[in-house]
Amino acid sequence: MARARKPAAGRVPGATQIVEPPFHDLTRDQLSVFLYVALLPDETRDIVRDLGLSVPGFRTEALGDIERCDLMADEIRANPGAAREVMRVLAKAFEQPPLPSQPLTPEGAADLLQVCSGDSALALSLWRVLSDRERAVRDAARPVLDWLAQEYYGPRQEAEGSAPESPPREGADPAKRLRELERVVERANTRAEEARLKAEAQREKLQVQLKEARAREAQALEEAARARDAAEGARRDLARADAALAAAQSTDAAQDAQRARALARDLEGKAAALEGRLERARARESELEARLEAAERARPEPRPPPAADSGGEGGVEAEPEEAMATWLMPVYTREFYDSLEGWDRRIQRAAFKQAHLLAQDHRHPSLRALPLEGLPGYYRVRVATDVRLIYRRGERQNGVEILSLIDREDLDRYIKQAKTRG
């Protein structure tokens, strides 16, 4: 197929019979092959770049000419306005379609396409023009023939002042005629060899492009298969996750119970460890308390002012004087060990210290023991600025129950819950 261009000849004036072609009505292959035949590779490359077209996963500059034509065909069929770039390039190369003022019938259009479909299109067209009845029509072939001679034979070399060489006549020198014929044959063979080499190069180029296109197609199919497998795996994972979620939601109660049992075991272990540490610290604490009491007896015992902090009590009053001052070791309840969670070690140690001190002397100035309003027998002592320890007198006269370690702001809530439990 001819891909080279030559300057367009002058057009015969007349009413035009052409319109802008509706490229988007063609099939993808029909439009693609038209673009391949009508445009040069550099032109298709420029159009793809100007339209901003691309193939996912491939570099645009690595696409072959056929693939670029397929890409442009898809874009024009989806967006007919994109055909303006193709029309601009065609107009620049050819000015306008041939025979613009000649009306074509379907039969004439078929004849025109059949004439131009092969490598002999130019020869057939020249043969038809040179066979016309009108001399003016026949003379229209002369500029084309002169241009072909210039293209194929190059400028004619003539001696200055000499007449152009005419072909040998019949009866001329046989040797001279033979040499002339040999030159003609040699030129024909040269043109045939050049045409064969061009066709071979074009065939090899097309084979390379076809091989590349098939390789890219195989790669695209492989990637699509991997993507499908990944999507199927994701769907299976989603189904398993949904099933696991449904099972988890149906067994929330059992899991909560299991977590509660595990937490209870953990707290029991912690309680045992704390009790062991407490036993080891008792001797040291007893010694320190004895020293402290001895020091306090040596000076007048200060009386703390009434506490003014609110914790659910109305008017507050201290632990009554008739309360037992000889309480033995405090009794730590399960509620107390549960309330230790969330407090740092410093607060926990201070809570045990205050409980032990409470068992020794509830009137100690650092305790500030006050009753809880509405809960007879319940008292609170100060552990830190905003931390209180709740206790009550045990059923035995020599015991005191350590109930809870809470924030001062939670006293009202604790009183309400205690009343509900009672």
C-alpha positions as CSV (number, residue, x, y, z in Angstrom):
1,M,0.0,0.0,0.0
2,A,1.3,3.5,-0.8
3,R,2.1,5.6,2.2
4,A,4.2,8.4,0.6
5,R,2.7,11.7,-0.3
6,K,3.0,14.1,-3.2
7,P,1.9,17.7,-3.6
8,A,-1.8,17.9,-4.5
9,A,-2.5,19.0,-8.1
10,G,-4.8,21.9,-8.8
11,R,-8.5,21.3,-8.3
12,V,-11.2,21.9,-11.0
13,P,-13.6,24.4,-9.7
14,G,-17.2,23.3,-9.2
15,A,-19.9,22.6,-6.7
16,T,-18.4,20.3,-4.0
17,Q,-20.0,16.9,-3.4
18,I,-18.2,16.1,-0.2
19,V,-19.2,16.4,3.5
20,E,-17.3,15.7,6.7
21,P,-17.1,11.9,7.0
22,P,-19.0,10.3,9.9
23,F,-16.1,8.2,11.1
24,H,-17.9,7.2,14.3
25,D,-20.4,5.2,12.2
26,L,-17.7,2.7,11.1
27,T,-16.8,-0.4,13.0
28,R,-13.7,-0.4,15.1
29,D,-11.7,-2.4,12.5
30,Q,-13.0,-0.4,9.5
31,L,-12.0,2.9,11.1
32,S,-8.7,1.6,12.4
33,V,-7.5,0.3,9.0
34,F,-8.6,3.6,7.3
35,L,-6.4,5.5,9.7
36,Y,-3.6,3.1,9.2
37,V,-3.8,3.5,5.4
38,A,-4.3,7.3,5.4
39,L,-1.9,8.5,8.1
40,L,1.9,8.1,8.5
41,P,3.3,6.7,11.7
42,D,4.6,10.0,12.9
43,E,1.1,11.5,12.3
44,T,-0.6,8.8,14.4
45,R,1.9,9.3,17.1
46,D,1.2,13.0,17.2
47,I,-2.6,12.6,17.2
48,V,-2.4,10.0,20.1
49,R,-0.2,12.5,22.1
50,D,-2.4,15.5,21.3
51,L,-5.6,13.6,22.3
52,G,-4.0,12.4,25.5
53,L,-4.8,8.7,24.8
54,S,-3.1,5.9,26.6
55,V,-3.4,2.1,27.3
56,P,-3.3,1.2,31.0
57,G,-0.1,-0.7,31.8
58,F,1.7,0.3,28.6
59,R,3.9,3.2,27.6
60,T,2.3,5.2,24.8
61,E,5.6,5.7,22.9
62,A,6.1,1.9,22.9
63,L,2.8,1.3,21.0
64,G,3.0,0.2,17.3
65,D,1.3,2.0,14.4
66,I,-1.6,-0.5,14.3
67,E,-2.2,-0.2,18.1
68,R,-2.2,3.5,17.9
69,C,-4.8,3.3,15.1
70,D,-6.9,1.0,17.2
71,L,-6.7,3.4,20.1
72,M,-7.7,6.4,18.0
73,A,-10.6,4.3,16.5
74,D,-11.9,3.5,20.0
75,E,-11.7,7.2,21.0
76,I,-13.4,8.5,17.8
77,R,-16.3,6.0,18.2
78,A,-16.8,7.0,21.8
79,N,-16.2,10.7,21.2
80,P,-16.9,11.8,17.6
81,G,-15.4,15.2,18.3
82,A,-12.0,13.6,18.4
83,A,-12.1,13.1,14.6
84,R,-11.3,16.8,14.2
85,E,-7.6,16.0,14.8
86,V,-7.6,13.3,12.0
87,M,-9.4,15.7,9.6
88,R,-6.8,18.4,10.3
89,V,-3.9,16.0,9.4
90,L,-5.7,14.7,6.3
91,A,-6.3,18.3,5.1
92,K,-2.7,19.2,5.6
93,A,-1.5,16.2,3.6
94,F,-4.1,16.0,0.8
95,E,-5.9,19.4,0.9
96,Q,-9.3,17.6,0.2
97,P,-10.7,14.3,-1.1
98,P,-10.3,13.6,-4.8
99,L,-13.1,14.3,-7.3
100,P,-14.9,16.8,-5.0
101,S,-17.1,18.2,-7.8
102,Q,-18.0,14.9,-9.4
103,P,-21.1,13.2,-8.1
104,L,-20.6,9.5,-7.4
105,T,-23.1,6.7,-7.7
106,P,-22.7,3.6,-5.5
107,E,-21.4,1.8,-8.6
108,G,-19.0,4.6,-9.4
109,A,-17.8,4.6,-5.8
110,A,-17.2,0.9,-6.0
111,D,-15.2,1.3,-9.2
112,L,-13.1,4.1,-7.7
113,L,-12.3,2.0,-4.6
114,Q,-11.5,-1.1,-6.7
115,V,-9.1,0.9,-8.9
116,C,-7.3,2.4,-5.9
117,S,-7.2,-0.8,-3.8
118,G,-4.1,-2.2,-5.4
119,D,-0.5,-1.2,-6.3
120,S,-1.6,-0.4,-9.9
121,A,-4.0,2.4,-8.9
122,L,-1.8,5.1,-10.4
123,A,-1.2,3.1,-13.6
124,L,-4.9,2.4,-14.0
125,S,-5.8,6.0,-13.4
126,L,-3.3,7.3,-16.0
127,W,-4.4,4.7,-18.5
128,R,-8.0,5.9,-18.1
129,V,-7.1,9.6,-18.4
130,L,-4.9,9.0,-21.4
131,S,-7.7,7.1,-23.1
132,D,-10.2,9.9,-22.8
133,R,-11.8,11.3,-25.9
134,E,-11.1,14.9,-24.9
135,R,-7.5,16.2,-25.5
136,A,-7.8,18.6,-22.5
137,V,-8.5,15.6,-20.3
138,R,-5.6,13.7,-21.8
139,D,-3.3,16.7,-21.3
140,A,-4.1,16.6,-17.5
141,A,-1.9,13.5,-17.3
142,R,1.2,15.3,-18.5
143,P,2.1,17.1,-15.2
144,V,1.7,13.8,-13.3
145,L,3.9,12.0,-15.8
146,D,6.6,14.7,-15.6
147,W,6.5,14.5,-11.8
148,L,6.9,10.7,-11.9
149,A,9.8,11.0,-14.3
150,Q,11.4,13.4,-11.9
151,E,10.8,11.1,-8.9
152,Y,12.0,7.8,-10.6
153,Y,14.7,9.0,-13.0
154,G,16.0,12.2,-11.5
155,P,16.8,15.3,-13.4
156,R,17.5,14.6,-17.1
157,Q,21.2,15.1,-18.0
158,E,21.5,16.8,-21.4
159,A,24.4,18.3,-23.2
160,E,24.3,22.0,-23.4
161,G,22.9,23.1,-26.7
162,S,22.0,19.6,-27.8
163,A,18.6,18.3,-28.6
164,P,17.0,15.7,-26.2
165,E,17.9,12.2,-27.0
166,S,15.1,10.3,-28.7
167,P,14.5,6.6,-28.5
168,P,16.2,4.6,-31.2
169,R,14.2,4.1,-34.3
170,E,13.7,0.9,-36.2
171,G,16.7,0.2,-38.4
172,A,19.1,2.1,-36.0
173,D,22.4,0.7,-34.9
174,P,21.5,-2.7,-33.3
175,A,24.3,-2.3,-30.7
176,K,23.0,1.1,-29.7
177,R,19.4,-0.2,-29.5
178,L,20.6,-3.1,-27.4
179,R,22.4,-0.8,-25.0
180,E,19.3,1.3,-24.7
181,L,17.1,-1.7,-24.1
182,E,19.6,-2.9,-21.5
183,R,19.5,0.4,-19.7
184,V,15.6,0.2,-19.7
185,V,15.7,-3.3,-18.3
186,E,18.3,-2.3,-15.7
187,R,16.2,0.6,-14.5
188,A,13.1,-1.7,-14.4
189,N,15.1,-4.3,-12.4
190,T,16.4,-1.6,-10.1
191,R,12.9,-0.3,-9.5
192,A,11.6,-3.8,-8.9
193,E,14.4,-4.6,-6.5
194,E,13.8,-1.4,-4.6
195,A,10.1,-2.2,-4.4
196,R,10.9,-5.7,-3.2
197,L,13.2,-4.4,-0.5
198,K,10.7,-1.9,0.6
199,A,8.0,-4.6,0.7
200,E,10.3,-6.9,2.6
201,A,11.2,-4.2,5.1
202,Q,7.5,-3.4,5.6
203,R,6.7,-7.1,6.0
204,E,9.4,-7.5,8.6
205,K,8.2,-4.4,10.4
206,L,4.7,-5.7,10.4
207,Q,5.8,-9.0,11.7
208,V,7.7,-7.4,14.6
209,Q,4.7,-5.2,15.4
210,L,2.4,-8.3,15.2
211,K,4.7,-10.2,17.5
212,E,4.8,-7.3,20.0
213,A,1.1,-6.9,19.8
214,R,0.6,-10.6,20.5
215,A,3.1,-10.5,23.4
216,R,1.2,-7.5,24.9
217,E,-2.1,-9.3,24.4
218,A,-0.8,-12.4,26.2
219,Q,0.5,-10.2,29.0
220,A,-2.8,-8.4,29.2
221,L,-4.7,-11.7,29.3
222,E,-2.3,-13.0,32.0
223,E,-2.8,-9.8,34.1
224,A,-6.5,-10.0,33.6
225,A,-6.5,-13.6,34.8
226,R,-4.4,-12.6,37.9
227,A,-6.8,-9.8,38.6
228,R,-9.8,-12.2,38.3
229,D,-8.1,-14.6,40.7
230,A,-7.3,-11.8,43.1
231,A,-10.9,-10.6,43.0
232,E,-12.2,-14.1,43.6
233,G,-9.9,-14.5,46.5
234,A,-11.0,-11.2,47.9
235,R,-14.7,-12.3,47.6
236,R,-13.9,-15.5,49.4
237,D,-12.0,-13.6,52.2
238,L,-15.0,-11.3,52.5
239,A,-17.4,-14.2,52.8
240,R,-15.2,-15.9,55.4
241,A,-15.0,-12.6,57.3
242,D,-18.8,-12.2,57.2
243,A,-19.3,-15.7,58.5
244,A,-16.7,-15.1,61.3
245,L,-18.5,-11.9,62.2
246,A,-21.9,-13.6,62.3
247,A,-20.4,-16.4,64.5
248,A,-18.8,-13.9,66.8
249,Q,-22.0,-11.9,67.1
250,S,-23.9,-15.1,67.9
251,T,-21.5,-16.0,70.7
252,D,-20.9,-12.6,72.3
253,A,-22.5,-13.7,75.6
254,A,-20.3,-16.8,75.8
255,Q,-17.2,-14.8,75.0
256,D,-18.1,-12.2,77.6
257,A,-18.5,-14.9,80.2
258,Q,-15.1,-16.4,79.2
259,R,-13.4,-13.1,79.4
260,A,-15.0,-12.4,82.8
261,R,-13.7,-15.8,84.1
262,A,-10.3,-15.1,82.7
263,L,-10.4,-11.6,84.4
264,A,-11.5,-13.2,87.7
265,R,-8.6,-15.6,87.6
266,D,-6.2,-12.8,86.8
267,L,-7.5,-10.7,89.6
268,E,-7.3,-13.6,92.0
269,G,-3.7,-14.0,91.1
270,K,-3.1,-10.3,91.6
271,A,-4.9,-10.3,94.9
272,A,-2.8,-13.2,96.2
273,A,0.4,-11.4,95.1
274,L,-0.7,-8.2,96.8
275,E,-1.6,-10.1,100.0
276,G,1.8,-11.7,100.0
277,R,3.5,-8.3,99.6
278,L,1.2,-6.9,102.3
279,E,2.2,-9.6,104.8
280,R,5.9,-8.9,104.1
281,A,5.3,-5.1,104.6
282,R,3.3,-5.5,107.8
283,A,6.3,-5.9,110.0
284,R,8.0,-2.9,108.6
285,E,4.8,-0.9,108.8
286,S,4.1,-1.9,112.4
287,E,7.6,-0.8,113.4
288,L,7.1,2.6,111.6
289,E,3.6,3.0,113.1
290,A,5.0,2.4,116.6
291,R,7.6,5.0,116.1
292,L,5.0,7.4,114.7
293,E,2.7,6.9,117.6
294,A,5.5,7.4,120.1
295,A,6.4,10.7,118.4
296,E,2.7,11.8,118.4
297,R,2.3,11.1,122.1
298,A,5.3,13.4,122.8
299,R,3.3,16.4,121.5
300,P,-0.3,17.5,121.7
301,E,-2.5,15.6,119.2
302,P,-3.9,18.1,116.6
303,R,-7.5,17.8,115.7
304,P,-8.3,18.2,112.0
305,P,-10.9,20.7,111.0
306,P,-14.2,19.2,109.7
307,A,-13.8,18.1,106.0
308,A,-15.6,20.2,103.5
309,D,-15.5,18.1,100.4
310,S,-18.7,16.8,99.0
311,G,-19.2,13.2,98.1
312,G,-22.8,12.5,98.4
313,E,-23.0,13.4,102.1
314,G,-25.0,16.4,103.5
315,G,-23.7,17.5,106.9
316,V,-20.7,15.3,107.6
317,E,-19.4,14.1,111.0
318,A,-16.3,12.2,112.0
319,E,-16.2,8.6,113.1
320,P,-17.8,8.5,116.6
321,E,-15.5,8.5,119.5
322,E,-17.0,5.3,120.9
323,A,-15.9,3.3,117.8
324,M,-13.5,0.6,118.6
325,A,-9.9,1.8,118.8
326,T,-8.5,-1.7,119.0
327,W,-9.5,-3.1,115.6
328,L,-7.3,-5.8,114.3
329,M,-6.3,-6.4,110.7
330,P,-8.7,-5.2,108.1
331,V,-10.8,-7.6,106.0
332,Y,-10.2,-6.9,102.2
333,T,-13.3,-7.7,100.2
334,R,-13.5,-8.9,96.6
335,E,-15.1,-5.6,95.7
336,F,-12.0,-3.8,97.0
337,Y,-9.6,-5.9,94.8
338,D,-11.8,-5.2,91.8
339,S,-11.7,-1.5,92.5
340,L,-7.9,-1.5,92.4
341,E,-7.9,-1.9,88.6
342,G,-7.0,1.3,86.8
343,W,-5.2,2.9,89.7
344,D,-1.4,3.3,89.5
345,R,0.8,1.5,92.0
346,R,1.3,4.7,94.1
347,I,-2.4,5.0,94.8
348,Q,-2.7,1.2,95.4
349,R,0.1,1.3,98.0
350,A,-1.5,4.4,99.7
351,A,-4.8,2.5,99.9
352,F,-3.3,-0.4,101.7
353,K,-1.4,1.9,104.0
354,Q,-4.5,3.8,104.9
355,A,-6.4,0.6,105.5
356,H,-3.8,-0.7,107.8
357,L,-3.6,2.6,109.6
358,L,-7.4,2.6,109.9
359,A,-7.3,-0.8,111.7
360,Q,-4.8,0.7,114.2
361,D,-6.5,4.0,114.9
362,H,-9.5,5.4,113.0
363,R,-8.9,8.8,114.6
364,H,-5.5,9.3,113.0
365,P,-5.3,12.9,111.5
366,S,-4.4,11.7,108.0
367,L,-7.5,9.5,107.7
368,R,-10.3,12.1,108.1
369,A,-12.9,9.3,108.5
370,L,-16.4,10.6,107.6
371,P,-19.7,8.7,107.4
372,L,-21.6,8.3,104.1
373,E,-25.1,9.9,104.3
374,G,-27.9,7.4,103.9
375,L,-25.6,4.3,104.4
376,P,-25.4,3.5,108.1
377,G,-22.1,2.0,109.1
378,Y,-20.3,3.1,105.9
379,Y,-17.4,5.5,106.1
380,R,-14.8,7.0,103.9
381,V,-11.2,8.0,104.5
382,R,-8.8,10.1,102.4
383,V,-6.2,8.4,100.3
384,A,-5.2,11.2,98.0
385,T,-6.6,14.6,97.0
386,D,-9.5,13.2,94.9
387,V,-9.3,9.5,96.0
388,R,-11.4,8.0,98.8
389,L,-11.4,4.5,100.5
390,I,-14.8,3.2,101.5
391,Y,-15.1,0.9,104.6
392,R,-17.7,-0.3,107.1
393,R,-17.6,-1.9,110.4
394,G,-17.8,-5.7,110.2
395,E,-20.3,-7.9,111.9
396,R,-17.6,-8.9,114.4
397,Q,-16.5,-6.1,116.7
398,N,-12.9,-6.7,116.0
399,G,-13.1,-6.4,112.2
400,V,-13.4,-3.7,109.6
401,E,-14.3,-4.4,105.9
402,I,-12.4,-2.5,103.3
403,L,-15.0,-2.1,100.5
404,S,-13.8,0.1,97.5
405,L,-11.2,2.6,96.2
406,I,-13.1,5.2,94.2
407,D,-12.8,8.8,92.9
408,R,-14.3,11.4,95.1
409,E,-16.7,12.4,92.3
410,D,-18.1,8.9,92.2
411,L,-19.4,8.9,95.8
412,D,-23.0,9.7,94.9
413,R,-23.1,6.9,92.3
414,Y,-21.6,4.5,94.9
415,I,-24.2,5.4,97.5
416,K,-27.0,4.8,95.0
417,Q,-25.6,1.4,93.9
418,A,-25.1,0.4,97.5
419,K,-28.7,1.2,98.4
420,T,-29.8,-0.8,95.4
421,R,-27.8,-3.8,96.4
422,G,-29.0,-3.5,100.0
